[in-house]
């Protein structure tokens, strides 16, 4: 019998580890080629790992909920053959000869700290042999944390790695700590100690029971995705000074066109037409007019994105949120946008998205009107610099200019809001862009052919 190593696959450019959610196959089970063996999760998306060969699961090397570095062997599959030595599967993107080197931890909450098992690694004071994720290095760069200072941060991740939560807590404690070394002085008795365990501060700020002492409460542990969302939102607020602008748009032409054509559209193209692709079409046109909305920030550099990749926030049945991305949306017609929106939204709800389908977004739109909200102030989806929320469409009396003078008529009105990063997007750019999106919506041709 030959043995084949099942490798933790590389799921994306910046993803360095994944968490095992479920072993679909157990030790001793037979497996066909391309049959799903296990389900894994990264900080981007959940995925299934297929078998590279047909054979029998001889050994499973990591349990459920274990976080494993990319490229590590996670199982052994026995196949028919003469060789008895293990052979790496073709899915290995890069050999992991240094199995002891720690890997990046983009999501601290999924990898519980085990300091009792890695005392030496947790006390590493030199960067030699210690891995830092790109996110941790970017935060250190933005905060002016030198390498020797970064090396001194105790990590709570696997093998003592510094996680995003660790470095954000360190930055918070560092900014509030006194410049001089802490000593007993009556003038600053309440100054936080630099060595204080700050990683638990955001959690223990809210007591597990209410202030009145009542025990009639329920404590609900966040699931993995909710922890990721929480970290992502906190990091966004920490990174970008948020400003939000609002406009009101008369979308009566869009509503009338859709109501008149939705059945014919579905019969002709086999797709339901919603408002989302129409809104995205207007956003794409406005980005062409104001390309500095389609940027990201790297230190003191502004990275202008020439591709327009629109992320659309989608609510999942679990109540969590995911943002699939329509790549090169400016290259798609309204029909193409409709197909992409429906396909991504449907697969998002069924947990069938691929990792690359939630990456590389350059601008995000979220529809708070789905929940009956008239407006919202969304948080920027890093590393983007702007996100737009569209509110509920409601009939309201409004003043309409006609050739016979101003009239009051019942119109379909909607609020749009744009949250933007004030480091690089000023009020003139943010407000002008948002107004331009509304102008394109209001100028929609109600007689537009299919």
C-alpha positions in Angstrom: 0.0 0.0 0.0 1.2 3.5 -0.9 0.5 6.4 1.3 -0.5 9.9 0.2 -0.3 13.0 2.4 -3.4 15.2 2.5 -2.1 18.7 2.8 -3.9 21.8 4.2 -4.4 23.7 1.0 -3.6 27.3 0.4 -6.9 29.2 0.2 -5.8 32.6 -0.8 -2.9 35.1 -1.1 -2.9 36.3 2.5 -4.3 33.2 4.2 -1.7 31.3 6.2 -3.8 28.9 8.3 -7.3 27.3 8.4 -9.5 25.8 11.1 -10.9 22.3 10.8 -14.7 22.5 11.2 -15.7 18.9 10.5 -14.2 15.6 9.3 -16.7 14.3 6.8 -14.6 11.1 6.6 -13.3 9.1 9.6 -10.2 6.9 9.9 -10.8 3.7 8.0 -13.4 5.2 5.6 -13.0 4.6 1.9 -12.9 7.7 -0.2 -13.1 8.4 -3.9 -11.0 11.0 -5.8 -12.5 14.5 -5.4 -14.8 13.3 -2.7 -15.0 15.7 0.3 -12.9 14.6 3.2 -13.2 17.6 5.6 -14.6 21.1 5.9 -12.3 23.9 6.9 -12.7 27.6 7.6 -10.4 30.6 7.2 -10.9 34.2 8.1 -12.4 34.6 4.6 -14.7 31.7 3.9 -15.7 28.1 4.7 -14.6 25.5 2.2 -14.5 21.7 1.5 -11.3 19.8 1.0 -11.6 17.0 -1.6 -9.5 13.9 -1.8 -6.6 14.0 -4.3 -6.7 10.2 -4.7 -9.0 7.2 -4.2 -8.2 5.1 -1.2 -8.7 4.7 2.5 -8.3 7.2 5.4 -5.4 5.7 7.3 -4.8 8.4 9.9 -6.2 11.8 10.8 -3.6 14.0 12.3 -5.6 17.0 13.6 -8.9 17.1 15.5 -12.0 19.3 14.9 -11.5 23.0 15.9 -7.7 22.7 15.5 -6.1 25.6 13.5 -3.5 24.3 11.1 -0.9 26.1 9.0 -1.1 26.0 5.3 1.0 23.2 3.8 0.9 20.9 6.9 -0.1 17.3 6.5 -3.5 16.8 8.0 -4.2 13.2 7.1 -2.7 10.1 5.5 -4.6 8.2 2.7 -3.6 4.7 1.8 -3.9 3.8 -1.9 -3.1 0.8 -4.0 0.6 0.8 -5.0 4.0 -0.7 -4.4 5.7 2.2 -2.6 5.4 2.3 1.1 6.8 5.8 1.6 4.4 8.7 1.8 4.0 10.9 -1.3 2.9 14.5 -1.2 -0.3 15.4 -3.0 -0.3 17.7 -6.0 -2.1 20.3 -3.9 1.0 21.2 -2.0 1.8 24.7 -3.0 4.9 25.1 -0.9 6.8 22.4 1.1 6.8 22.8 4.9 10.3 21.6 5.8 10.3 23.7 9.0 7.3 22.2 10.6 8.0 24.1 13.9 7.9 27.6 12.3 4.7 29.3 13.5 2.2 30.5 10.9 0.1 33.6 10.7 -3.1 34.0 12.7 -5.5 36.4 10.9 -8.3 35.4 13.2 -7.3 35.2 16.8 -10.6 33.9 18.2 -10.5 30.6 16.4 -7.1 29.5 17.8 -7.1 29.2 21.6 -3.9 30.0 23.3 -2.0 27.1 24.9 0.8 28.7 26.7 1.4 25.7 28.9 2.4 23.7 25.8 4.7 26.4 24.3 6.5 28.3 27.0 9.6 28.8 25.0 7.8 30.1 21.9 5.7 32.5 23.9 8.8 34.2 25.3 10.5 34.8 22.0 12.3 38.1 22.1 13.8 38.0 18.6 12.1 38.0 15.2 14.3 35.2 14.0 12.1 32.1 13.5 9.0 34.0 14.7 6.2 34.4 12.1 4.1 37.6 11.9 1.0 37.7 9.6 0.8 40.5 7.0 -2.1 42.0 9.0 0.0 42.2 12.2 3.0 43.7 10.3 0.7 46.3 8.7 -0.7 47.3 12.0 2.8 47.5 13.5 3.9 49.7 10.6 0.9 52.1 10.9 1.4 52.4 14.6 5.2 52.9 14.4 6.0 49.8 16.3 9.7 48.9 15.7 10.7 45.3 15.1 12.3 44.9 18.6 9.1 46.2 20.2 7.0 43.8 18.1 9.2 41.0 19.2 8.6 41.8 22.8 4.8 41.4 22.5 3.6 38.2 24.1 1.3 36.3 21.7 -1.8 34.3 22.6 -2.0 32.5 19.3 -0.7 29.0 18.5 3.0 28.6 19.3 3.0 32.0 20.9 2.1 33.9 17.7 1.1 37.6 17.9 -2.5 37.8 16.7 -4.4 40.8 15.6 -6.2 40.9 18.9 -2.9 40.9 20.7 -1.4 43.8 18.8 -4.5 45.9 18.9 -4.7 45.4 22.6 -1.0 46.3 22.9 -1.5 49.5 20.8 -4.5 50.5 23.0 -2.5 49.9 26.2 0.6 51.5 24.7 -1.2 54.7 23.8 -2.8 55.1 27.2 0.3 54.1 29.2 2.7 56.8 30.6 5.9 57.5 28.7 8.1 56.8 31.7 8.5 53.3 33.1 5.7 52.6 35.6 6.5 53.2 39.2 4.6 54.0 42.3 3.7 57.7 42.1 0.7 59.3 43.6 0.3 61.6 40.5 -0.6 58.8 38.2 -2.1 55.9 40.2 -4.6 55.0 37.6 -2.2 54.7 34.6 -2.5 51.3 33.0 0.5 49.1 33.3 2.3 48.2 30.0 2.6 44.6 31.3 -1.1 44.3 32.2 -3.0 41.6 30.4 -4.9 43.8 28.0 -6.1 41.0 25.7 -9.2 40.4 27.8 -10.1 44.1 28.2 -12.7 44.4 25.4 -14.4 41.3 26.7 -14.5 41.9 30.5 -15.7 45.5 30.0 -19.2 44.1 30.0 -19.9 42.0 33.1 -21.4 38.5 32.5 -24.4 39.4 34.7 -26.3 42.7 34.9 -25.5 45.4 37.4 -28.5 44.7 39.5 -27.2 41.2 40.4 -30.0 39.4 38.6 -29.1 35.9 37.4 -31.9 35.8 34.9 -29.5 36.1 31.9 -28.3 33.9 29.1 -24.6 33.9 28.0 -24.2 33.1 24.3 -20.8 32.3 23.0 -20.0 34.0 19.6 -19.6 31.6 16.8 -16.5 31.7 14.7 -17.9 34.0 12.0 -19.3 36.4 14.5 -15.9 36.7 16.2 -14.3 37.4 12.8 -16.9 40.1 12.0 -16.4 41.7 15.5 -12.6 41.8 15.0 -13.0 43.2 11.5 -15.4 45.9 12.6 -13.2 47.0 15.6 -10.1 47.0 13.3 -11.9 49.2 10.8 -12.9 51.8 13.3 -9.4 51.7 14.7 -7.9 52.2 11.3 -10.2 54.7 9.5 -11.7 58.0 10.8 -15.3 57.5 9.6 -17.5 60.2 8.1 -21.0 59.6 6.8 -22.8 61.7 4.2 -26.5 61.3 3.2 -28.6 62.2 0.1 -32.2 61.4 -0.9 -33.0 60.1 -4.3 -36.2 59.9 -6.3 -36.0 56.4 -7.7 -39.5 56.4 -9.2 -38.2 55.7 -12.8 -36.3 52.6 -11.5 -39.3 51.3 -9.6 -41.7 51.8 -12.5 -39.3 50.2 -15.0 -38.7 47.1 -12.8 -42.4 46.6 -12.1 -43.2 46.8 -15.8 -40.4 44.5 -16.9 -39.6 42.0 -14.2 -41.7 39.2 -15.6 -40.5 39.7 -19.2 -36.9 40.0 -17.9 -37.2 36.6 -16.1 -38.8 35.0 -19.1 -36.1 36.3 -21.5 -33.0 35.8 -19.4 -34.0 33.3 -16.7 -33.1 35.7 -13.9 -35.1 37.7 -11.4 -34.3 41.4 -11.6 -33.9 43.1 -8.2 -32.9 46.7 -7.5 -29.4 45.7 -6.5 -27.8 45.3 -10.0 -29.5 48.6 -11.0 -27.9 50.3 -8.0 -24.5 48.7 -8.7 -24.7 50.0 -12.3 -25.2 53.6 -11.0 -22.3 53.1 -8.5 -19.9 51.9 -11.2 -20.7 54.9 -13.4 -20.1 57.2 -10.5 -16.7 55.5 -9.6 -15.6 56.2 -13.2 -16.4 59.9 -12.5 -14.7 59.9 -9.1 -11.9 57.2 -9.3 -10.3 58.3 -6.0 -13.2 56.6 -4.2 -11.8 53.3 -5.6 -8.6 53.3 -3.6 -6.9 51.9 -0.5 -4.3 53.2 1.9 -0.9 51.7 2.6 0.9 53.9 5.2 1.3 57.2 3.5 0.6 55.8 0.0 -2.7 55.8 -1.8 -3.3 52.7 -3.9 -5.6 53.5 -6.8 -7.5 50.4 -8.0 -8.1 50.3 -11.8 -10.4 47.3 -11.5 -13.8 48.1 -10.1 -14.8 45.2 -7.9 -18.0 45.7 -6.1 -18.7 43.9 -2.8 -22.3 43.4 -1.8 -23.1 42.6 1.8 -25.3 39.5 2.1 -27.1 38.4 5.3 -26.8 34.7 6.0 -29.6 32.5 7.6 -27.4 32.4 10.8 -27.7 36.2 11.1 -24.0 36.7 10.2 -22.8 38.7 7.2 -20.6 37.9 4.2 -19.5 40.1 1.3 -19.1 38.4 -2.0 -17.4 40.4 -4.7 -18.4 41.1 -8.3 -15.1 41.3 -10.1 -14.7 44.0 -12.8 -18.3 45.1 -12.5 -17.7 47.9 -15.0 -17.3 45.3 -17.7 -20.7 43.8 -17.1 -24.1 44.8 -18.6 -27.2 45.0 -16.5 -28.0 41.4 -17.4 -24.4 40.4 -16.4 -24.7 42.2 -13.1 -28.1 40.6 -12.4 -26.7 37.1 -13.1 -23.6 37.8 -10.8 -25.8 39.2 -8.0 -28.2 36.3 -8.0 -25.5 33.7 -8.3 -23.3 35.1 -5.5 -26.2 35.8 -3.2 -27.6 32.3 -3.7 -24.3 30.5 -3.1 -23.6 32.8 -0.1 -26.8 31.6 1.6 -25.9 28.0 0.9 -22.2 28.4 2.0 -20.9 27.6 -1.4 -18.7 30.6 -2.0 -15.1 30.1 -3.0 -12.4 32.0 -1.1 -11.5 34.2 -4.1 -15.1 35.3 -4.5 -14.9 37.3 -1.2 -11.5 38.9 -1.9 -10.2 41.9 -3.7 -13.3 44.1 -3.3 -12.6 47.8 -4.0 -16.0 49.3 -2.9 -18.9 47.8 -1.0 -22.7 48.4 -1.0 -25.1 47.2 1.7 -28.9 47.2 1.5 -30.3 48.2 4.9 -33.6 48.7 3.2 -34.0 44.9 3.1 -34.8 45.1 6.8 -37.1 48.1 6.5 -34.5 50.7 7.5 -34.6 54.0 5.8 -30.9 54.7 6.3 -27.7 53.5 7.9 -24.2 54.4 8.8 -22.2 51.3 7.7 -18.6 50.5 8.8 -16.0 50.5 6.0 -14.9 47.1 4.8 -11.1 47.4 5.1 -8.9 48.0 3.2 -11.4 49.9 1.1 -12.1 53.6 1.9 -15.8 53.8 1.3 -19.1 51.8 1.7 -22.6 52.9 0.6 -25.9 51.9 2.3 -29.2 52.0 0.4 -32.3 52.4 2.5 -35.9 51.3 2.0 -37.8 52.7 -0.9 -40.9 54.4 0.3 -43.8 56.3 -1.3 -43.9 59.9 -0.1 -45.2 63.2 -1.3 -42.5 65.2 -3.1 -42.2 68.3 -5.1 -41.8 67.6 -8.8 -40.7 70.2 -11.3 -42.7 70.2 -14.6 -43.2 72.5 -17.6 -46.3 73.7 -15.9 -44.6 74.6 -12.6 -43.9 72.7 -9.4 -46.3 70.0 -8.4 -46.7 67.8 -5.3 -46.8 64.1 -6.3 -46.4 60.7 -4.8 -42.9 59.5 -5.5 -40.7 56.5 -4.6 -38.0 58.0 -2.4 -34.9 56.5 -0.9 -32.0 57.6 1.3 -28.4 56.8 0.3 -25.6 57.0 2.8 -21.8 56.9 2.3 -19.3 56.2 5.0 -15.8 57.0 4.0 -12.2 57.1 5.3 -11.5 60.8 6.1 -7.7 60.2 5.9 -8.0 60.2 2.1 -11.7 61.0 1.2 -12.7 64.6 2.1 -16.3 65.8 2.3 -16.2 67.3 -1.2 -15.2 64.0 -2.8 -17.4 61.8 -0.6 -20.4 64.1 -0.9 -20.0 64.7 -4.6 -19.6 61.0 -5.3 -22.8 60.1 -3.3 -24.7 62.9 -5.1 -23.6 61.5 -8.5 -24.8 58.0 -7.7 -28.2 59.5 -6.8 -28.2 61.6 -10.0 -27.6 58.4 -12.1 -30.5 56.7 -10.3 -32.8 59.6 -10.9 -31.8 59.8 -14.5 -32.7 56.1 -15.2 -34.6 55.7 -18.4 -38.1 54.3 -17.6 -38.4 53.3 -21.2 -35.1 51.4 -21.3 -35.4 48.3 -23.5 -34.5 44.9 -22.1 
